[in-house]
């Protein structure tokens, strides 16, 4: 194997490299395990600084409870809280499992994913744009209807 083949282009595969970082995988494991016990009604503490300061939801508002609802099998509640939970949950579950895999196995997976680097980066940008669009539409709808986000 040549030195250039062993060193992936950091601009091509930054998305999966960042997701596969050890700290990210450990954090995913913690969040995933916590989702089994997190109450669907919340903790009565506002976790979102934007919502706490303004009363307006950010695009990610409701994600924690949505993930907990999915883990606990309450799919309709999850969809109502934040439908992007359906995209985040499987990624979170895979990262949680990968937190338990030896570093060598994760490194091999990262090398295999390098082939899909540009596609993964485009998919990440597409999902991020969709999440921001969802947040903007939800905000407009709440303001137009004069409703408050839970």
C-alpha angles and dihedrals in degrees: 000000000000122000091248092054091052093051111066120211104261091210092057103048106026094122099061092034089057093046092049094052111125094241092051092049092049091048090050090052091051093048093045093051090045091053089069090062105028110115114241089224090061131239096283085246117102107236095187114083092201093052091043092053101039108016087236121118123243118218090265097048110127093022096115092052091041091056090047091049091051092049090049093047099250099130099167092053090048091053091049094049097047122333091205087074086082089063097039098046098066091045089049091049093050092047090048090054091046089054086068095047118095115259092248092060092049090049091054090050090050091052091051091048091053088082089061095042097116092044092048091048091051091047090051091051091047093051091045091051090048091050092051090047091050090050092051093048092047091049092050091047093050092048093045093050094040091233129145125232111242 
